[in-house]
Amino acid sequence: MTVPAGLDAHLSRQDAAHAAQVDPHVISLWASQGWRDPATGERRRLDVVHRDWRGRPYYRYGDVVAAEAATRQNKRGRPRTRPPVTQAA
């Protein structure tokens, strides 16, 4: 993936997932179900800015970054890092 030219760059689902370091399925969930904004508590969704000739959605890079940051700040969500594994004595 190349680095987007700016926050208004349009990314495919695969590129958006790579930029946000999440699974592509998560991008689809953000678009269909949305997430809760940690500051206001309101539900937000990832908007499709356009579709290619096959109907595949493209998302705005700035919106993907905002969604990723909001879901990392969400205290009710699952943490994205695994807890350290402890050795049994």
C-alpha positions in Angstrom: 0.0 0.0 0.0 1.2 3.5 -0.8 0.9 6.3 1.7 -2.2 8.3 1.0 -1.7 11.9 -0.4 -3.8 13.4 2.4 -6.8 12.9 4.7 -9.1 13.1 1.8 -7.5 10.2 -0.1 -9.9 7.4 -0.9 -9.0 3.9 0.3 -10.4 0.5 -0.6 -11.5 -1.7 2.3 -8.2 -3.7 2.1 -6.1 -0.5 2.1 -8.2 1.1 4.9 -7.7 -2.0 7.0 -4.0 -1.9 6.4 -3.9 1.8 7.4 -5.9 1.2 10.6 -4.0 -2.0 11.4 -7.3 -4.0 11.7 -8.9 -6.9 9.8 -10.8 -5.9 6.7 -13.9 -7.2 8.3 -13.6 -4.5 10.9 -13.8 -1.8 8.2 -17.1 -3.4 7.1 -18.4 -3.4 10.7 -17.5 0.3 11.1 -19.4 1.1 7.9 -22.5 -1.0 8.7 -22.8 -1.0 12.5 -20.6 2.0 13.4 -18.9 2.7 16.8 -19.5 4.9 19.8 -17.6 8.2 19.9 -15.8 8.1 23.3 -16.2 11.9 23.7 -20.0 12.2 23.0 -21.2 8.7 23.3 -23.1 9.0 20.0 -22.9 6.3 17.3 -20.9 7.1 14.2 -20.4 5.2 10.9 -17.8 5.0 8.3 -19.2 6.6 5.1 -18.6 5.2 1.6 -17.3 8.1 -0.5 -17.6 6.2 -3.8 -17.7 2.7 -5.4 -15.5 1.3 -8.1 -16.9 -0.3 -11.3 -17.4 -3.6 -9.4 -19.3 -1.9 -6.6 -16.6 -2.1 -4.0 -16.7 0.7 -1.5 -14.0 3.3 -0.9 -13.6 5.2 2.3 -12.0 8.5 3.2 -8.6 8.1 4.9 -9.3 10.8 7.5 -12.5 8.9 8.5 -10.7 5.6 8.8 -8.0 7.3 11.1 -10.8 8.9 13.2 -12.6 5.6 13.6 -9.5 3.7 14.5 -8.6 6.3 17.1 -12.1 6.4 18.6 -12.3 2.6 18.9 -8.9 2.5 20.6 -10.1 5.1 23.2 -13.3 3.2 23.8 -13.2 2.0 27.4 -16.1 -0.5 26.9 -14.4 -2.3 23.9 -12.0 -5.2 24.1 -8.4 -4.3 24.3 -6.4 -4.9 21.1 -3.3 -6.1 22.8 -3.1 -9.5 24.5 -2.2 -9.7 28.2 1.3 -11.1 28.8 1.4 -14.9 29.2 2.6 -16.1 32.6 4.5 -19.3 33.1 3.0 -21.8 35.4 5.4 -22.7 38.3 
